[in-house]
Amino acid sequence: MTREACQWSQPGKGDDLLKTDVTLMTIERFNRFKTATNATVTAVSGLGDDAYYWTRPADAMRITLCVRKGESAVFINVYGGKKPLAEYQSKEKAMAEALLSAL
């Protein structure tokens, strides 16, 4: 399995500290996550060829945006701090939009 990842942390500490993981994944792994029975999968329109948010009940405040374009797939996860869930989703979506031009 090919897996490439990078992580970024913004300056700050405590509730202001956010981290971002970007992971390139195979199409097979993208599809496996999409059909997971141990997570909630919510379709996202307007991103790449296919996109969804993936959340496990145990990690209700940690959501991952999974995006596929052609034969490339990327998982984006913004976490840390105590922000509203919609703020994490917004940040992940903005990052996906910027990354799609490079895929």
C-alpha positions in Angstrom: 0.0 0.0 0.0 1.3 3.4 -0.9 0.9 5.9 1.8 2.4 9.4 1.9 1.5 11.8 4.7 2.4 15.2 6.1 1.4 17.1 9.2 1.2 20.8 9.9 0.6 22.6 13.2 -0.3 26.2 13.6 1.4 28.4 16.2 -0.5 28.4 19.5 -1.3 26.2 22.4 -4.3 24.8 24.2 -7.7 25.4 22.6 -6.1 27.5 19.8 -3.7 24.8 18.6 -4.9 23.1 15.4 -3.1 20.3 13.5 -3.7 19.1 10.0 -2.9 15.7 8.6 -2.9 15.2 4.8 -2.6 11.6 3.7 -2.4 10.3 0.1 -4.2 6.9 -0.1 -4.9 4.3 -2.7 -8.4 4.1 -4.4 -8.9 0.8 -2.7 -8.4 2.2 0.8 -10.6 5.2 -0.2 -13.4 2.8 -1.2 -12.9 0.7 1.9 -13.3 3.7 4.2 -16.4 4.8 2.3 -18.2 1.5 3.0 -17.0 1.1 6.7 -19.7 -0.1 9.0 -17.9 1.3 12.1 -18.2 4.9 11.0 -20.6 7.5 9.7 -20.1 8.4 6.1 -21.6 11.6 4.8 -21.4 12.5 1.1 -19.9 15.9 0.1 -20.8 17.3 -3.3 -18.7 19.6 -5.4 -15.3 18.2 -4.5 -13.3 16.1 -7.0 -14.9 13.0 -8.5 -16.1 11.7 -5.1 -15.9 13.0 -1.5 -17.2 12.2 1.9 -16.8 13.0 5.6 -15.8 10.0 7.7 -16.5 10.0 11.5 -16.3 7.2 14.0 -18.7 7.5 16.9 -15.9 7.3 19.5 -14.2 10.3 17.8 -17.3 12.5 17.2 -15.2 15.6 17.3 -12.6 14.3 14.9 -13.8 14.2 11.3 -11.9 13.3 8.2 -12.6 14.6 4.7 -11.9 12.0 2.1 -11.6 13.1 -1.6 -10.9 11.2 -4.8 -10.0 12.7 -8.1 -9.2 10.3 -10.9 -6.8 7.7 -9.6 -5.7 9.8 -6.6 -7.2 10.0 -3.2 -6.4 12.1 -0.2 -7.6 12.2 3.4 -7.6 15.5 5.2 -8.0 15.8 9.0 -8.0 19.0 11.0 -8.0 18.5 14.7 -7.1 19.8 18.1 -8.5 22.7 20.1 -12.2 22.9 20.9 -13.8 24.4 17.8 -17.3 23.7 16.5 -17.4 20.7 14.2 -18.5 22.9 11.3 -15.2 24.9 11.6 -13.1 21.7 11.2 -15.2 20.7 8.2 -14.8 24.2 6.7 -11.1 24.1 7.1 -10.8 20.6 5.6 -13.0 21.5 2.6 -10.9 24.7 1.9 -7.7 22.6 2.0 -9.2 20.0 -0.3 -10.2 22.7 -2.8 -6.6 24.0 -2.8 -5.2 20.5 -3.2 -7.4 19.3 -6.0 -5.6 21.4 -8.5 -2.4 19.5 -7.7 -4.0 16.0 -8.0 
